[in-house]
Amino acid sequence: MSKKEKIKKDSKKDNSELKWFITVFITTFILSIIFSYISTNAISRLELFPATLILIVTIFVGIIFDIIGVAVTVANEEELHAKASKKIEGAKTSIKLIRNSPKVANICADVIGDICGVLSGSISALVTFKITEKFGLTFDLQFIISAIVASLTVGGKAIGKGIAQRNSTKIVHMVGIVLGKFMLKK
């Protein structure tokens, strides 16, 4: 490869990364606004129990997507090729996920995972307000609730990373099956 070809290839790679950055930036910005607006307005109208339930679901969704993000980076593509040759549902989609693992991991762990983290922080503030209001508490409960939410999120992701590494191919195949059901057949 000549020096000129190498520069052209590197330039193309840089443009691709810049396009990806812009895409992720805009997508994250829009999703954050939408989800923050919806969750803040919806949660403020709910009673304590459903608001707490939504908080727990938000934490759980962040952990699940972090698991998917890790799994796609370490999954065994060869196992899925064997499944694809036997025409097992979801195998081809799973191979595509693995081949695009940096982008898939970025979307799952960073975009969705981080949005869930931000949402769980704002929802926890609303839940804290509801608890304080309902029980007439006079001390600042927000520090405790925030610490619990952070501990559940970080602890859940820590456990999830081990699960993702041990079961990566199975997890990616399950995601491939689910995505395959939603994708248009060609």
Secondary structure by P-SEA (a helix, b strand, c coil): ccaaaaaaaaaaaaaaaaaaaaaaaaaaaaaaaaaaaaaaaaaaaccaaaaaaaaaaaaaaaaaaaaaaaaaacccaaaaaaaaaacccaaaaaaaaaaaaaaaaaaaccaaaaaaaaaaaaaaaaaaaaaaaaacccccaaaaaaaaaaaaaaaaaaaaaaaaaacaaaaaaaaaaaaaaacccc
